[in-house]
Amino acid sequence: MPRVTVTTNLPPSGEPEVLLDEHISTVHLSSDHAAGQLIERLSWAIRDAERAELDRLARPLLRSPRSRGVRGSRGPRAAAAA
């Protein structure tokens, strides 16, 4: 049976998020009402995928202090040993 799948683009790590995964058939196109419902579900999934991708891009990258170039921080153990 045919299948419609909407996912986000592949993230830098991991798997893409699946927002719609549906078996379809000609009955989904048999009337204006049924076709409209299919298009509505597709539009929701596409909108959600775009939003998820934008949210992922807007999130600041979590980096450790060392990767940001912070130097001279010795931490409590190093200070106690000195």
N, C-alpha and C positions, 0 to 999 in steps of 0.2 A: 504494500500500500504506500502511496506517496507520503512524504513527510515534509513539514515546514519547520525549520529551526532558525531561531534568531539568537545570536550570541554577541557578546562584546568582542572587540578585537583582542587578539592574544596579548595578555599582560606580559610584562617583563619576566615574571616568574609565575609558574602555576598554569592553571587551565582557564580558558575564557569562561565567563559567567553565562549560563544558558537562561534566557528569559522567555523563550517559547519553544516548545518541542511538541509538535502536534501531528498526528496522522490526519490526512485530509483525503477527501474523495470528491467525486463530481457532485455529490449531494450538497457539498458546501458552496457550490456555484449554481444550484438548481433554481434558486429564486433570488430576487433582489434582496429580500430580507436575510437569507442565509449568507449570501455573498457579502452583504454589508456587515454582518456579524464577524465574518472571517477577517475582513479588512480592518474592522475595529480592533480585534485582538492583535493583528499584525502591527497596527499603529501604536497600540499601547506598548508592545514589546520593543519596537524600534525606539520609541521615546525613552523607555526605561534603559535601554542599552546605551543610548547617547548620554543620558544623565549619569549612568554608572561610569562611563569612560571619562566624562568631564570631572566627576568627583575624584576619580583616581588621579587624574592629572593635577587637580587642585591641591591634593594632599601634599604637604611638605615631605620631602624624603627624610626618613629618620636616619640620622648618621650619628656615629659616636663622636665624642669630643676629639678623639685622636684624629679622626678623618677630617675634622674641620680645621686642623692646624693649631689647636690649642696646645701650647707648650708650657713647660714649667710647672704643671700641676703634678705634684708628687703623690697626692693621696694620703690618707691618714696613716697607713702602715709605713710608707717611706719616710714621712715626717717623724714618726716615733722612733724609727731606726737611726735617724741622723743625729 
